Amino acid sequence: MKIIGVSLLLSGSVIALSVGIDLFQGTKVLQALYNALSPFRVMEVAELFVLFSLLFFFFAESLYLVLKKRQQKQ
């Protein structure tokens, strides 16, 4: 759970920093959010497959470790 929390915190911080820099440069809020999320909009099918498979393996391993710890406690 800590790994997932830290990962979400870091990604949120990086996106907030990116949006903050864009706002400091004078862009509007919607354009700043679009700039922060635009790399995911131009991905090819193969790149999206790799991204989602890596995310799946990350969450599957985290779930496996949580279930393993619960079984060891019993």
Backbone as CSV, one residue per row, in Angstrom:
resi,resn,N_x,N_y,N_z,CA_x,CA_y,CA_z,C_x,C_y,C_z
1,MET,0.816,-1.196,0.000,0.000,0.000,0.000,0.859,1.260,0.000
2,LYS,1.995,1.177,0.691,2.872,2.346,0.733,3.403,2.684,-0.647
3,ILE,3.723,1.647,-1.418,4.282,1.878,-2.756,3.262,2.570,-3.639
4,ILE,2.015,2.117,-3.573,0.964,2.730,-4.383,0.741,4.173,-3.939
5,GLY,0.707,4.404,-2.627,0.507,5.753,-2.117,1.620,6.698,-2.523
6,VAL,2.853,6.238,-2.412,3.999,7.076,-2.791,3.984,7.347,-4.291
7,SER,3.649,6.326,-5.082,3.591,6.520,-6.537,2.533,7.536,-6.920
8,LEU,1.355,7.439,-6.313,0.299,8.409,-6.604,0.673,9.808,-6.127
9,LEU,1.315,9.891,-4.975,1.744,11.191,-4.464,2.782,11.830,-5.379
10,LEU,3.747,11.058,-5.831,4.771,11.595,-6.730,4.187,12.011,-8.076
11,SER,3.318,11.170,-8.641,2.750,11.535,-9.940,1.856,12.763,-9.809
12,GLY,1.103,12.862,-8.725,0.290,14.054,-8.504,1.135,15.298,-8.335
13,SER,2.257,15.164,-7.630,3.148,16.301,-7.429,3.774,16.766,-8.737
14,VAL,4.165,15.824,-9.576,4.784,16.179,-10.859,3.769,16.852,-11.774
15,ILE,2.542,16.331,-11.798,1.505,16.953,-12.622,1.188,18.353,-12.100
16,ALA,1.102,18.502,-10.780,0.836,19.820,-10.198,1.968,20.796,-10.521
17,LEU,3.202,20.336,-10.478,4.337,21.189,-10.830,4.258,21.614,-12.294
18,SER,3.932,20.680,-13.161,3.813,20.988,-14.583,2.696,21.998,-14.837
19,VAL,1.550,21.792,-14.198,0.433,22.729,-14.358,0.811,24.089,-13.777
20,GLY,1.493,24.106,-12.633,1.911,25.360,-12.022,2.866,26.144,-12.895
21,ILE,3.795,25.461,-13.529,4.737,26.143,-14.430,3.999,26.723,-15.628
22,ASP,3.061,25.928,-16.182,2.283,26.441,-17.311,1.455,27.658,-16.916
23,LEU,0.854,27.625,-15.737,0.069,28.771,-15.278,0.953,29.985,-15.047
24,PHE,2.158,29.767,-14.543,3.111,30.858,-14.327,3.517,31.505,-15.646
25,GLN,3.536,30.706,-16.722,3.894,31.223,-18.038,2.734,31.944,-18.718
26,GLY,1.535,31.863,-18.119,0.425,32.623,-18.649,-0.617,31.830,-19.409
27,THR,-0.554,30.515,-19.398,-1.586,29.739,-20.082,-2.814,29.608,-19.188
28,LYS,-3.922,29.248,-19.774,-5.155,29.069,-19.016,-5.143,27.689,-18.352
29,VAL,-6.018,27.502,-17.389,-6.029,26.274,-16.589,-6.302,25.053,-17.460
30,LEU,-7.296,25.123,-18.332,-7.612,23.969,-19.178,-6.466,23.633,-20.126
31,GLN,-5.817,24.646,-20.664,-4.667,24.399,-21.547,-3.502,23.803,-20.759
32,ALA,-3.307,24.244,-19.526,-2.244,23.689,-18.691,-2.512,22.222,-18.368
33,LEU,-3.760,21.886,-18.061,-4.100,20.480,-17.813,-3.943,19.644,-19.075
34,TYR,-4.322,20.200,-20.216,-4.141,19.488,-21.482,-2.664,19.239,-21.755
35,ASN,-1.824,20.215,-21.482,-0.385,20.042,-21.681,0.186,18.978,-20.764
36,ALA,-0.331,18.891,-19.543,0.180,17.906,-18.589,-0.230,16.487,-18.980
37,LEU,-1.396,16.339,-19.589,-1.890,15.013,-19.928,-1.750,14.665,-21.403
38,SER,-1.222,15.544,-22.209,-1.140,15.309,-23.651,-0.213,14.163,-24.064
39,PRO,0.840,13.813,-23.324,1.653,12.671,-23.776,0.853,11.380,-23.882
40,PHE,-0.203,11.233,-23.092,-0.998,10.018,-23.148,-1.968,10.023,-24.322
41,ARG,-2.203,11.173,-24.925,-3.145,11.271,-26.038,-2.501,10.962,-27.376
42,VAL,-1.205,11.029,-27.478,-0.536,10.801,-28.757,0.163,9.444,-28.803
43,MET,-0.137,8.568,-27.867,0.509,7.257,-27.833,-0.076,6.334,-28.899
44,GLU,0.792,5.515,-29.464,0.364,4.488,-30.409,-0.233,3.323,-29.634
45,VAL,-0.841,2.400,-30.342,-1.479,1.247,-29.707,-0.451,0.396,-28.961
46,ALA,0.702,0.190,-29.554,1.738,-0.620,-28.906,2.243,0.053,-27.625
47,GLU,2.395,1.363,-27.651,2.836,2.089,-26.462,1.792,2.019,-25.361
48,LEU,0.527,2.131,-25.730,-0.545,2.004,-24.740,-0.586,0.603,-24.153
49,PHE,-0.365,-0.408,-24.982,-0.333,-1.785,-24.498,0.787,-1.971,-23.475
50,VAL,1.956,-1.458,-23.775,3.081,-1.574,-22.841,2.787,-0.817,-21.553
51,LEU,2.232,0.387,-21.649,1.894,1.168,-20.469,0.907,0.428,-19.580
52,PHE,-0.186,-0.060,-20.164,-1.196,-0.741,-19.364,-0.708,-2.079,-18.832
53,SER,0.151,-2.766,-19.575,0.680,-4.027,-19.056,1.627,-3.773,-17.885
54,LEU,2.433,-2.737,-17.955,3.312,-2.417,-16.829,2.500,-1.993,-15.603
55,LEU,1.455,-1.202,-15.823,0.581,-0.828,-14.706,-0.119,-2.050,-14.122
56,PHE,-0.558,-2.968,-14.982,-1.203,-4.192,-14.504,-0.242,-5.014,-13.660
57,PHE,0.986,-5.203,-14.131,1.954,-5.982,-13.364,2.289,-5.309,-12.036
58,PHE,2.353,-3.990,-12.027,2.629,-3.262,-10.794,1.537,-3.511,-9.762
59,PHE,0.281,-3.336,-10.180,-0.826,-3.527,-9.246,-1.028,-4.992,-8.887
60,ALA,-0.772,-5.898,-9.829,-0.907,-7.328,-9.538,0.129,-7.757,-8.503
61,GLU,1.357,-7.280,-8.615,2.385,-7.626,-7.638,2.050,-7.051,-6.266
62,SER,1.551,-5.828,-6.241,1.163,-5.221,-4.969,0.032,-6.009,-4.314
63,LEU,-0.946,-6.404,-5.094,-2.052,-7.200,-4.569,-1.568,-8.554,-4.079
64,TYR,-0.664,-9.173,-4.823,-0.098,-10.461,-4.416,0.624,-10.343,-3.078
65,LEU,1.408,-9.290,-2.903,2.139,-9.122,-1.649,1.197,-8.879,-0.475
66,VAL,0.133,-8.127,-0.701,-0.848,-7.882,0.366,-1.540,-9.178,0.752
67,LEU,-1.938,-9.959,-0.243,-2.603,-11.244,0.053,-1.651,-12.210,0.734
68,LYS,-0.400,-12.209,0.349,0.594,-13.086,0.970,0.800,-12.716,2.437
69,LYS,0.846,-11.426,2.755,1.009,-10.986,4.136,-0.201,-11.372,4.971
70,ARG,-1.407,-11.273,4.402,-2.610,-11.656,5.136,-2.629,-13.154,5.440
71,GLN,-2.162,-13.947,4.497,-2.138,-15.392,4.719,-1.108,-15.770,5.768
72,GLN,-0.008,-15.056,5.823,1.019,-15.350,6.826,0.551,-14.988,8.228
73,LYS,-0.316,-14.003,8.364,-0.827,-13.604,9.671,-1.799,-14.631,10.232
74,GLN,-2.465,-15.366,9.353,-3.458,-16.330,9.809,-2.846,-17.625,10.192
